[in-house]
Amino acid sequence: MDNYFDLHFHPVSKNHLARYNDDISTKRDIDELTKAIEMSKAFKDLTDETILHTLESQCCIDYLKGGKVSLGVAAIAALEFGVASSKGFFFSLLKSNLTLPFSKHYFDVVREGQVSYLNLFLREVEQYRALKESGVIAVLNRKNIHKLNEKSLNLTFAIEGGHNLCMKKIGNALKYDEFKNFDKSAVFDPKTVASKNPATVLEELVKTFREKDLEVLYLTLTHLTHIPEQHLATHAFATKALKHPSFYPFGNGISELGLEVIDKAYSLGSVEKDGPDKNKDKVSNPVLIDITHMSLKSRLDFYKYRKDKGYENIPIIASHVGVTGYSINDWKDNLDNVKCVNHVDQGIKTVKMYTTPKVAGYWGSDVKTQFTFNPNTLNLMDEDIIAVVNSKGIIGVSLDVRILGYESRAMPQIDTSEFITTSDFMTHFPYTSIQSFEYANAEEIQSEEAWLKPVKKEMHPLSFCFNIVHLLAVIGLKATPKMAPEKYICVGSDFDGFIEPLKICSDSRHMKELESNLLKWLPVAAKRYQKENGGTADLFEFAKKKEVLKKVVKAILYENGREFIANEFVSERAEEKKREPAK
């Protein structure tokens, strides 16, 4: 293949961390923006191998071009207070005297609440603007999608986390950012926004983006931590390598403020056009909603709200995910009650719950390796997959081994725990009394540097393939797809999002190796999955015919993403009459 697509990556994220400056300027050293971040020999010698692996999982502009990634969605996410303030590897590095590959000043700005998340978001946007104006990248939008040049690097954008819309100073519910360094030369001047409500900020931001030939494909409503100054939705617990109270999920689904943001995202670009009967027909160019990082309760709230409001014809995005392998009822049936405990840390009460992982399949000659899915609710249930497909959306499978599942050979001691709010737990398990659970040891909780020490996981390519195979099985057997099942699947690597990547594709230069491994192992995964989980004889035709396999792999690695973006940017979606609250 000559071209690859990625639904979710961060091409300038680590460079933004490395070269943070209080001044905002479009004059940038373009060479610096396109290269991988540098790590000194002393830093490498004294830094844990797992951390190095995480820092090296890059998708800088040079790597993307080297790996023939010609089309993708650049996700922009301001560093959250909980991440900047956490125990774990960031904390250890920041207190060292090493020359670091990222700016300590950036972390100080976040920890001290000197600016807002919107401020940090816009600073990263300026870096993309500099790359665009220098001709290093092409930015796709609704005006130029027909001019897609596959020999260039073409990007459009996503907002990863509703916190990026927050104008309040970080960690401060009362004080707003003055945006002192922003003026009319910036892509967006926040001082011109009439209201500081996140829905209004989104509206003005997208309007300005489109006026300047930029585009936002989707908004990820929540991210890694609870943002008390602007709570939009309960997030799913997502990392055990860092520790801070804000990582614990908070709330019980989508807040009223979050619903306002969804309404605004879906109504953006609404204009009236003359219909054939001389009536005015409304059409819209919405910003899509990404369900990644939402808690299961938030996702269920989201689907119900879409149905009630008549939003069901708008595609849903799941940008960088894995699968649990379970339906919701099967997931509930596999709760390990004996291990579950009440967990109280710095006044925050959650339930630490354990779920028995579902077996994806076995592989090996002498000692068979058991492959299981990751049952944490960060990943998709079958109902999530069905909702995305029935909306004509798309699912990006992550390359982060931490969410793809487990191998018995590589990981004899599997920790399937996650934290869930007590209210969410009671919603999902109304007949299970949390009062019967013991309390976690308070001294152990306080002494932990992280919930789980980082361990380098050399996962087999089959783990990635099993996630794709389960998606294909659910789409083919349970959903009502308008296209072939594989047409709803692509790669959402999350490169430069501090992931632990697959060994076969450790950064964006190695997409060719990912392709080779899919061609080799996807048929094996299909056969092993079907042997363990069943399915109709014609479920996986690609496992029998090489030509079909090549078409499926090409679709997943490039064609599906290209076609999805083309359809979204070209079409103007008519607002159906049913888009009224259900009675």
C-alpha positions as CSV (number, residue, x, y, z in Angstrom):
1,M,0.0,0.0,0.0
2,D,1.1,3.5,-0.7
3,N,-1.2,5.4,1.7
4,Y,-2.4,4.9,5.3
5,F,-5.0,6.6,7.4
6,D,-5.2,7.3,11.1
7,L,-8.4,8.4,12.8
8,H,-6.7,9.7,16.0
9,F,-3.1,10.8,16.6
10,H,-1.2,13.8,17.9
11,P,1.5,14.9,15.4
12,V,2.8,18.0,17.3
13,S,1.7,17.1,20.8
14,K,5.2,16.2,22.1
15,N,6.8,19.1,20.3
16,H,4.2,21.4,21.9
17,L,5.2,19.9,25.3
18,A,8.9,20.3,24.5
19,R,8.9,23.9,23.3
20,Y,6.2,25.7,25.3
21,N,6.6,29.4,25.2
22,D,4.5,32.1,26.9
23,D,4.6,34.2,23.8
24,I,2.2,33.3,20.9
25,S,3.7,33.6,17.5
26,T,3.0,32.1,14.1
27,K,6.8,32.4,13.3
28,R,8.0,28.9,14.2
29,D,11.1,26.9,13.5
30,I,9.3,24.5,11.1
31,D,12.2,22.0,11.2
32,E,11.7,21.7,14.9
33,L,8.0,21.2,14.6
34,T,8.4,18.3,12.1
35,K,11.0,16.3,13.9
36,A,10.8,13.8,16.8
37,I,11.6,15.0,20.2
38,E,15.2,14.5,21.3
39,M,16.2,12.6,24.3
40,S,19.7,12.9,25.7
41,K,21.9,9.9,26.4
42,A,21.8,10.7,30.1
43,F,18.1,10.8,30.1
44,K,17.9,7.4,28.2
45,D,20.4,5.8,30.5
46,L,18.5,6.8,33.7
47,T,15.0,6.4,32.5
48,D,12.9,3.2,32.7
49,E,12.7,1.3,29.5
50,T,8.9,1.3,29.6
51,I,8.8,5.1,29.9
52,L,11.2,5.4,27.0
53,H,9.0,3.1,24.9
54,T,6.1,5.4,25.7
55,L,8.0,8.6,24.8
56,E,9.3,7.0,21.6
57,S,5.8,6.1,20.3
58,Q,5.7,9.2,18.1
59,C,3.9,10.4,15.0
60,C,5.8,13.6,14.3
61,I,5.4,15.0,10.8
62,D,8.6,13.4,9.5
63,Y,7.5,10.0,10.8
64,L,4.1,10.3,9.3
65,K,5.6,11.1,5.9
66,G,8.1,8.3,6.3
67,G,5.4,5.9,7.1
68,K,3.2,7.0,4.1
69,V,0.4,8.2,6.4
70,S,-1.2,10.6,3.9
71,L,-4.5,11.3,5.7
72,G,-5.5,11.6,9.4
73,V,-7.2,13.4,12.2
74,A,-4.9,15.4,14.4
75,A,-6.4,15.4,17.9
76,I,-5.6,18.4,20.1
77,A,-5.7,18.0,23.9
78,A,-4.5,20.4,26.5
79,L,-2.5,18.7,29.3
80,E,-4.8,18.1,32.2
81,F,-4.1,19.2,35.8
82,G,-4.3,15.7,37.0
83,V,-1.7,14.5,34.6
84,A,0.7,17.4,35.3
85,S,0.3,16.9,39.1
86,S,0.3,13.1,39.2
87,K,2.5,10.7,40.9
88,G,4.2,8.2,38.6
89,F,6.7,8.7,35.8
90,F,6.0,12.4,35.1
91,F,6.5,13.2,38.8
92,S,9.8,11.3,39.0
93,L,11.1,12.9,35.9
94,L,10.1,16.5,36.8
95,K,11.9,16.3,40.2
96,S,15.1,15.0,38.6
97,N,18.0,17.1,37.4
98,L,18.0,15.5,33.9
99,T,17.7,17.5,30.7
100,L,14.1,16.5,29.8
101,P,12.5,16.0,26.4
102,F,9.6,18.3,27.5
103,S,9.2,21.7,29.1
104,K,9.0,21.8,32.9
105,H,7.5,25.3,32.4
106,Y,4.5,23.8,30.6
107,F,3.8,21.5,33.6
108,D,4.2,24.5,36.0
109,V,1.8,26.6,34.0
110,V,-0.8,23.8,34.3
111,R,-0.2,22.9,37.9
112,E,-0.3,26.5,39.0
113,G,-3.4,27.3,37.0
114,Q,-1.8,30.3,35.2
115,V,-3.9,29.9,32.1
116,S,-7.0,28.0,30.9
117,Y,-7.3,24.8,29.0
118,L,-8.6,26.7,26.0
119,N,-5.4,28.8,26.1
120,L,-3.2,25.7,25.8
121,F,-5.4,24.2,23.1
122,L,-5.1,27.4,21.0
123,R,-1.4,27.5,21.3
124,E,-1.2,24.0,19.8
125,V,-3.5,25.1,17.0
126,E,-1.0,27.8,16.2
127,Q,1.7,25.2,15.6
128,Y,-0.5,23.5,13.0
129,R,-1.3,26.8,11.4
130,A,2.5,27.4,11.0
131,L,2.9,24.0,9.4
132,K,-0.1,24.8,7.0
133,E,1.2,28.2,6.0
134,S,4.7,26.8,5.3
135,G,3.2,24.1,3.0
136,V,4.4,21.2,5.2
137,I,0.9,19.9,5.7
138,A,-2.4,20.3,3.8
139,V,-5.5,20.9,5.9
140,L,-8.7,19.3,4.7
141,N,-12.0,21.0,5.1
142,R,-15.5,21.1,3.5
143,K,-14.3,23.4,0.7
144,N,-11.3,21.4,-0.5
145,I,-12.0,17.8,0.2
146,H,-12.2,17.1,-3.5
147,K,-8.6,18.3,-3.9
148,L,-7.2,15.6,-1.7
149,N,-3.6,15.0,-2.8
150,E,-2.5,11.5,-1.6
151,K,1.2,12.4,-2.1
152,S,0.9,15.0,0.7
153,L,0.1,14.8,4.4
154,N,-3.5,15.8,4.7
155,L,-4.9,16.6,8.2
156,T,-8.2,17.6,9.7
157,F,-8.7,18.2,13.4
158,A,-10.4,16.9,16.5
159,I,-10.9,18.3,20.0
160,E,-9.9,15.6,22.5
161,G,-11.8,16.5,25.7
162,G,-14.4,19.0,26.5
163,H,-12.0,20.6,28.9
164,N,-10.4,22.3,25.9
165,L,-13.4,24.5,25.7
166,C,-13.0,25.8,29.3
167,M,-12.1,29.5,29.6
168,K,-11.7,29.3,33.4
169,K,-8.1,29.2,34.7
170,I,-7.1,25.6,35.4
171,G,-8.4,24.3,38.7
172,N,-10.2,27.5,39.4
173,A,-14.0,27.5,39.3
174,L,-14.3,31.3,39.7
175,K,-11.4,33.0,37.8
176,Y,-11.4,33.4,34.0
177,D,-8.3,33.5,31.7
178,E,-7.5,37.0,30.4
179,F,-5.8,35.6,27.3
180,K,-3.3,38.4,27.4
181,N,-1.1,37.1,24.6
182,F,-3.9,36.6,22.1
183,D,-4.9,39.1,19.4
184,K,-6.4,39.3,15.9
185,S,-3.4,37.6,14.4
186,A,-4.2,34.4,16.2
187,V,-6.4,31.7,14.7
188,F,-9.0,32.5,17.3
189,D,-9.3,35.4,19.8
190,P,-11.2,34.2,22.9
191,K,-11.7,37.7,24.0
192,T,-14.3,38.2,21.3
193,V,-16.6,35.4,22.5
194,A,-19.8,36.8,24.0
195,S,-20.4,33.9,26.5
196,K,-18.0,31.7,28.4
197,N,-20.4,28.8,28.2
198,P,-18.5,25.8,26.6
199,A,-21.3,25.3,24.0
200,T,-20.9,28.9,22.9
201,V,-17.1,28.6,22.9
202,L,-17.4,25.5,20.6
203,E,-19.8,27.4,18.3
204,E,-17.5,30.4,17.9
205,L,-14.3,28.2,17.7
206,V,-15.7,26.1,14.9
207,K,-17.1,29.1,13.1
208,T,-13.7,30.8,13.1
209,F,-12.0,27.6,12.1
210,R,-14.2,27.2,9.1
211,E,-13.7,30.9,8.1
212,K,-10.0,30.2,8.1
213,D,-10.2,26.9,6.1
214,L,-9.7,24.7,9.1
215,E,-12.2,22.0,10.3
216,V,-13.2,20.1,13.4
217,L,-14.4,16.5,12.5
218,Y,-15.2,15.4,16.0
219,L,-15.2,16.3,19.7
220,T,-14.3,13.8,22.4
221,L,-16.7,14.9,25.2
222,T,-14.5,13.9,28.1
223,H,-10.9,12.7,28.6
224,L,-8.6,11.2,31.3
225,T,-9.6,13.2,34.4
226,H,-12.5,14.9,36.1
227,I,-12.5,18.7,35.5
228,P,-14.4,20.2,38.4
229,E,-14.5,23.7,36.9
230,Q,-16.4,22.3,33.9
231,H,-17.9,18.9,34.3
232,L,-19.5,17.6,31.0
233,A,-19.6,13.8,31.6
234,T,-18.3,11.0,33.7
235,H,-15.1,9.6,32.2
236,A,-14.0,6.0,32.1
237,F,-11.0,5.1,34.3
238,A,-8.2,4.9,31.7
239,T,-4.7,4.8,33.2
240,K,-2.9,3.0,36.0
241,A,0.6,4.4,35.3
242,L,-0.2,7.8,36.8
243,K,-1.9,8.6,40.1
244,H,-4.0,11.7,41.1
245,P,-7.5,11.9,42.6
246,S,-8.8,13.5,39.4
247,F,-8.3,10.2,37.5
248,Y,-11.1,8.7,39.6
249,P,-14.4,8.9,37.6
250,F,-16.9,11.4,39.0
251,G,-20.7,11.8,38.5
252,N,-23.4,9.6,37.0
253,G,-23.3,10.1,33.2
254,I,-23.6,13.2,31.1
255,S,-24.3,16.5,32.8
256,E,-26.8,19.2,31.7
257,L,-23.8,21.3,30.5
258,G,-22.6,18.3,28.5
259,L,-26.0,17.9,26.8
260,E,-25.8,21.6,25.9
261,V,-22.4,21.0,24.2
262,I,-23.8,18.0,22.3
263,D,-26.8,20.0,21.1
264,K,-24.5,22.8,19.9
265,A,-22.1,20.4,18.2
266,Y,-24.9,18.7,16.3
267,S,-26.5,22.0,15.2
268,L,-23.4,23.7,14.0
269,G,-23.5,25.1,10.5
270,S,-27.2,25.0,10.3
271,V,-28.4,27.1,7.4
272,E,-31.7,27.3,5.4
273,K,-31.9,26.3,1.8
274,D,-34.7,26.6,-0.7
275,G,-36.4,23.2,-1.1
276,P,-38.3,22.1,-4.2
277,D,-41.6,23.2,-2.7
278,K,-40.2,26.6,-1.9
279,N,-40.1,25.8,1.8
280,K,-36.9,26.3,3.8
281,D,-35.1,23.1,4.5
282,K,-32.5,23.1,7.3
283,V,-29.2,21.5,6.7
284,S,-26.3,21.2,9.1
285,N,-22.5,20.4,9.1
286,P,-22.2,19.1,12.6
287,V,-19.1,18.4,14.7
288,L,-19.4,14.7,15.5
289,I,-19.2,13.3,19.0
290,D,-16.5,10.8,19.9
291,I,-17.6,8.3,22.6
292,T,-14.0,7.4,23.5
293,H,-13.2,8.0,27.2
294,M,-16.9,8.3,28.2
295,S,-17.9,6.0,31.0
296,L,-20.4,3.3,30.1
297,K,-23.2,5.2,31.9
298,S,-22.3,8.3,29.9
299,R,-22.4,6.4,26.7
300,L,-25.8,4.9,27.5
301,D,-27.1,8.4,28.4
302,F,-25.7,9.6,25.0
303,Y,-27.5,7.0,23.0
304,K,-30.8,7.7,24.7
305,Y,-30.4,11.4,24.3
306,R,-29.7,11.0,20.6
307,K,-32.9,8.9,20.2
308,D,-35.0,11.4,22.2
309,K,-33.7,14.4,20.2
310,G,-33.8,12.8,16.8
311,Y,-30.0,12.8,16.3
312,E,-29.8,9.2,15.2
313,N,-28.9,10.0,11.6
314,I,-25.6,11.7,12.7
315,P,-22.6,9.4,12.8
316,I,-21.0,8.4,16.0
317,I,-17.2,8.2,16.3
318,A,-15.2,5.8,18.5
319,S,-11.8,7.2,17.7
320,H,-9.2,5.1,19.5
321,V,-10.6,2.1,21.3
322,G,-10.5,-1.6,22.0
323,V,-13.4,-4.0,22.8
324,T,-14.4,-5.8,25.9
325,G,-15.8,-8.8,23.9
326,Y,-18.9,-8.6,26.0
327,S,-22.5,-7.5,25.6
328,I,-23.5,-5.4,28.6
329,N,-25.5,-8.3,30.2
330,D,-22.5,-10.7,29.7
331,W,-20.2,-8.1,31.2
332,K,-22.5,-7.8,34.3
333,D,-22.6,-11.6,34.6
334,N,-18.8,-11.7,34.7
335,L,-18.4,-9.3,37.6
336,D,-16.0,-10.8,40.2
337,N,-17.9,-9.9,43.4
338,V,-15.3,-11.5,45.7
339,K,-12.5,-9.1,44.6
340,C,-14.6,-5.9,44.5
341,V,-13.9,-3.3,47.2
342,N,-15.0,0.1,48.3
343,H,-12.2,2.5,47.6
344,V,-11.7,5.8,49.4
345,D,-8.8,8.1,48.5
346,Q,-8.5,11.7,49.7
347,G,-12.2,11.8,50.2
348,I,-13.1,10.4,46.8
349,K,-15.2,7.2,47.0
350,T,-15.4,4.8,44.2
351,V,-15.8,1.0,43.7
352,K,-12.7,-0.9,42.6
353,M,-14.3,-3.6,40.5
354,Y,-12.9,-6.6,38.8
355,T,-14.3,-8.4,35.7
356,T,-13.3,-11.8,34.4
357,P,-12.0,-11.2,30.9
358,K,-13.6,-12.9,27.9
359,V,-11.4,-15.4,26.0
360,A,-10.8,-14.3,22.4
361,G,-9.0,-17.5,21.4
362,Y,-6.0,-19.7,21.8
363,W,-2.9,-20.0,19.7
364,G,0.3,-22.1,19.9
365,S,1.5,-25.6,19.4
366,D,2.8,-27.0,22.7
367,V,1.7,-24.6,25.4
368,K,-1.2,-22.7,24.0
369,T,-1.4,-19.0,24.7
370,Q,-4.7,-17.7,25.9
371,F,-5.7,-14.4,24.4
372,T,-8.4,-12.4,26.3
373,F,-10.0,-9.0,25.7
374,N,-9.6,-6.1,28.2
375,P,-13.0,-6.0,30.0
376,N,-12.5,-2.4,31.4
377,T,-15.4,-0.1,30.5
378,L,-13.1,2.2,28.6
379,N,-13.5,-0.3,25.9
380,L,-16.6,-0.9,23.8
381,M,-19.5,-3.3,24.7
382,D,-21.3,-5.0,21.8
383,E,-24.1,-2.4,22.2
384,D,-21.6,0.4,21.6
385,I,-20.4,-1.2,18.4
386,I,-24.0,-1.6,17.2
387,A,-24.8,2.0,18.0
388,V,-21.8,3.3,16.0
389,V,-22.5,1.1,13.0
390,N,-26.2,1.8,12.9
391,S,-25.4,5.5,12.9
392,K,-23.1,5.0,9.9
393,G,-20.1,6.0,12.1
394,I,-16.6,4.6,12.3
395,I,-14.5,2.8,14.9
396,G,-10.7,3.4,15.2
397,V,-8.8,0.5,16.8
398,S,-6.1,1.7,19.1
399,L,-2.5,0.5,18.9
400,D,-2.1,0.8,22.7
401,V,-1.4,-2.6,24.1
402,R,-2.8,-1.6,27.5
403,I,-6.3,-1.6,26.2
404,L,-6.1,-4.4,23.6
405,G,-6.2,-7.3,26.0
406,Y,-4.0,-9.9,27.7
407,E,-1.9,-12.9,26.9
408,S,-1.5,-15.6,29.4
409,R,2.1,-16.3,28.3
410,A,3.3,-12.8,28.6
411,M,1.3,-11.7,31.6
412,P,0.7,-14.5,34.1
413,Q,-0.6,-12.1,36.7
414,I,-3.5,-10.1,35.1
415,D,-4.9,-7.0,36.8
416,T,-8.4,-6.4,35.3
417,S,-9.4,-3.9,38.0
418,E,-10.8,-0.4,37.2
419,F,-12.5,2.3,39.3
420,I,-16.1,3.2,38.7
421,T,-18.3,5.8,40.6
422,T,-20.6,4.3,43.2
423,S,-23.6,5.8,41.4
424,D,-22.6,4.2,38.1
425,F,-22.0,0.9,39.9
426,M,-25.4,1.1,41.4
427,T,-26.9,1.9,38.0
428,H,-25.3,-1.2,36.4
429,F,-25.7,-3.5,39.4
430,P,-28.9,-2.5,41.2
431,Y,-29.1,-5.9,43.0
432,T,-25.5,-6.0,44.2
433,S,-25.0,-4.2,47.6
434,I,-21.8,-2.2,47.8
435,Q,-22.3,-2.3,51.5
436,S,-21.2,-5.9,51.4
437,F,-17.9,-5.0,49.9
438,E,-14.9,-4.6,52.1
439,Y,-12.9,-1.3,52.1
440,A,-9.4,-1.1,50.5
441,N,-6.5,-0.6,52.9
442,A,-6.1,3.1,53.4
443,E,-2.4,3.0,54.2
444,E,-1.7,1.0,51.0
445,I,-3.7,3.6,48.9
446,Q,-1.8,6.5,50.3
447,S,1.6,4.9,49.8
448,E,1.1,3.9,46.1
449,E,3.1,5.9,43.6
450,A,0.8,4.6,40.8
451,W,-2.1,2.1,40.7
452,L,0.1,-0.3,38.6
453,K,3.8,-0.1,37.9
454,P,4.6,0.2,34.2
455,V,5.7,-3.1,32.6
456,K,6.8,-3.4,29.1
457,K,4.3,-5.6,27.3
458,E,5.5,-7.3,24.1
459,M,2.1,-8.3,22.9
460,H,1.6,-10.6,19.9
461,P,-0.1,-9.1,16.8
462,L,-3.0,-11.5,17.4
463,S,-4.2,-9.2,20.2
464,F,-4.8,-6.4,17.8
465,C,-6.3,-8.8,15.3
466,F,-8.7,-10.3,17.8
467,N,-10.1,-6.8,18.5
468,I,-10.8,-6.3,14.8
469,V,-12.3,-9.8,14.4
470,H,-14.7,-9.2,17.3
471,L,-15.8,-6.0,15.7
472,L,-16.4,-7.8,12.4
473,A,-18.4,-10.5,14.2
474,V,-20.7,-8.1,16.1
475,I,-21.2,-5.9,13.0
476,G,-22.0,-9.0,10.9
477,L,-24.2,-10.8,13.3
478,K,-25.9,-8.1,15.5
479,A,-25.9,-4.7,13.8
480,T,-27.8,-3.6,10.6
481,P,-24.9,-2.4,8.5
482,K,-25.5,-0.6,5.2
483,M,-22.0,-1.7,4.0
484,A,-19.7,-4.7,4.4
485,P,-18.7,-5.1,8.1
486,E,-15.1,-4.1,7.6
487,K,-16.1,-0.7,6.2
488,Y,-16.8,0.6,9.7
489,I,-13.3,-0.1,11.0
490,C,-10.0,1.8,10.8
491,V,-6.9,2.5,12.8
492,G,-7.0,5.1,15.6
493,S,-3.4,4.7,16.9
494,D,-3.3,7.4,19.5
495,F,0.4,7.9,18.7
496,D,2.0,10.6,20.7
497,G,-0.7,10.2,23.3
498,F,1.9,8.5,25.7
499,I,0.7,5.0,24.7
500,E,2.5,1.7,25.1
501,P,2.4,0.7,21.4
502,L,2.5,-2.6,19.7
503,K,6.0,-3.8,19.0
504,I,5.2,-4.4,15.3
505,C,4.2,-0.7,14.9
506,S,6.0,1.3,17.6
507,D,5.6,4.6,15.7
508,S,4.1,6.0,12.5
509,R,7.0,4.9,10.4
510,H,6.0,1.3,10.7
511,M,2.5,1.2,9.1
512,K,3.9,-1.2,6.5
513,E,4.8,-3.7,9.2
514,L,1.3,-3.3,10.6
515,E,-0.1,-4.1,7.2
516,S,2.1,-7.2,6.8
517,N,1.1,-8.5,10.2
518,L,-2.6,-8.0,9.5
519,L,-2.3,-10.0,6.3
520,K,-0.5,-12.7,8.2
521,W,-2.4,-12.9,11.5
522,L,-6.0,-11.6,10.8
523,P,-7.0,-15.0,9.2
524,V,-5.5,-16.8,12.1
525,A,-7.3,-14.7,14.6
526,A,-10.6,-15.2,12.8
527,K,-10.3,-19.0,12.9
528,R,-9.2,-19.1,16.5
529,Y,-11.9,-16.6,17.5
530,Q,-14.6,-18.6,15.7
531,K,-13.4,-21.9,17.3
532,E,-13.8,-20.4,20.7
533,N,-16.9,-18.1,20.2
534,G,-18.8,-19.6,17.3
535,G,-20.4,-17.8,14.3
536,T,-21.8,-18.6,10.9
537,A,-19.6,-20.4,8.3
538,D,-19.5,-17.4,6.0
539,L,-18.7,-14.9,8.8
540,F,-15.0,-14.4,7.8
541,E,-14.6,-14.9,4.1
542,F,-11.2,-13.2,4.2
543,A,-9.9,-16.2,6.2
544,K,-10.4,-18.4,3.2
545,K,-9.6,-16.1,0.2
546,K,-6.4,-14.1,-0.1
547,E,-7.9,-11.5,-2.5
548,V,-10.7,-10.8,-0.1
549,L,-8.2,-10.5,2.8
550,K,-6.2,-7.9,0.9
551,K,-9.3,-5.8,0.2
552,V,-10.3,-6.0,3.9
553,V,-6.8,-4.9,5.1
554,K,-6.6,-2.1,2.6
555,A,-10.1,-0.9,3.6
556,I,-9.2,-0.9,7.3
557,L,-5.8,0.8,6.8
558,Y,-6.8,3.5,4.4
559,E,-10.0,3.4,2.3
560,N,-12.6,3.5,5.1
561,G,-11.1,6.6,6.7
562,R,-10.8,8.4,3.4
563,E,-14.4,7.6,2.4
564,F,-15.8,8.5,5.8
565,I,-14.1,12.0,5.8
566,A,-15.1,12.6,2.2
567,N,-18.8,11.7,3.0
568,E,-18.8,13.9,6.1
569,F,-17.2,16.9,4.4
570,V,-19.0,16.8,1.1
571,S,-22.6,16.1,2.2
572,E,-24.9,18.6,3.9
573,R,-27.1,16.6,6.2
574,A,-30.8,17.4,6.1
575,E,-32.3,17.9,9.5
576,E,-35.2,15.5,9.7
577,K,-38.6,16.5,11.0
578,K,-38.2,14.0,13.8
579,R,-35.4,16.0,15.3
580,E,-37.7,17.1,18.0
581,P,-37.8,15.8,21.5
582,A,-39.7,12.5,21.7
583,K,-43.1,12.7,23.2
